[in-house]
Amino acid sequence: MKSCLSVAGAILLAALSAAAQTHPNFSGTWTLDAANSDFGPMPGPESIVMVIDHKDPSLKVAVTQKSPMGETSNESTYTTDGKNNVNRLRLPAGDQDVTSTTTWKGQTLATSRTIEAQGMSIGIDDTWELSADGKVLTVAQQLNTPQGSFNTKVALNKK
């Protein structure tokens, strides 16, 4: 009887552990939902398309964004294990290598990075959350500048 309870307990513990490690999969093509986004003090883009290939811990992201200043495209590769990732990004101030770290916080994916723009360092902290039905990706961003901090929220719908 004791051995049956021990085996049952071990199976239950293994099942709970496996369930706790399941994270959302962000793979897909995502398009901007401007009506449900908030760009804070910045003007919003005309469009954003994100194509994500997510095979945890690997996360590949291609972003194309259109604004009155033109169109920019960037491709980045991240790992969700907290290790440093370096990606070359096209930014309004020019191309630069950007180091980031990405980790899971429960069901939320969090990325921290710092970019250099117009002679100042800007810290950017992103969180990605997927809706329960898997159709809406919300990217919340906190930008920390020498002039202060502000938040943005970008809602993206799965195509």
C-alpha positions, 0 to 999 in steps of 0.5 A: 500500500505504501509503495502504491501511494509513493508511486502515485505521489511521484506521478502526481509530482511529475505531472504538476512539475511538467504543467508548471513548465508549460509556457505560451507559444508566440509563433505566428504572424501578428498585426497591429491593433491600433485601437487597442494599443497605447503609444504614450507620448510617441506617435503610433506607427501606421502598421506593425507586422511581427512574424515569430518562430518560437521553439522554446528556448529559441525565439526568432522575431521579424518585425516590419514597421511603417511610419511617416518616417518610412519603413524599417525591418529587423530580425532578431533571435533571442533565447528565453533562458536569461542568457545575453543575446546580441542582435544588430538592429536598424534604429532611427539613429543608425544600426547598432548592436543591442544586447538583451536578456529574456526570461520567463516570469510565469506565463509572461515573457520579459526582455530587458535591453538598452539602446543608445540614441541621440547621445543617451542611453534608453532602457527598454523593458518588454513583457509579452502576454498571450490572451487565453484564446491565443489570438492577441499578443500584448507587448507592454513596454517601459522606456527609461530615458534621462528625461523620465520613464513612460509606458506603451502597450502594443496589441497585436492580432494573430493572422 
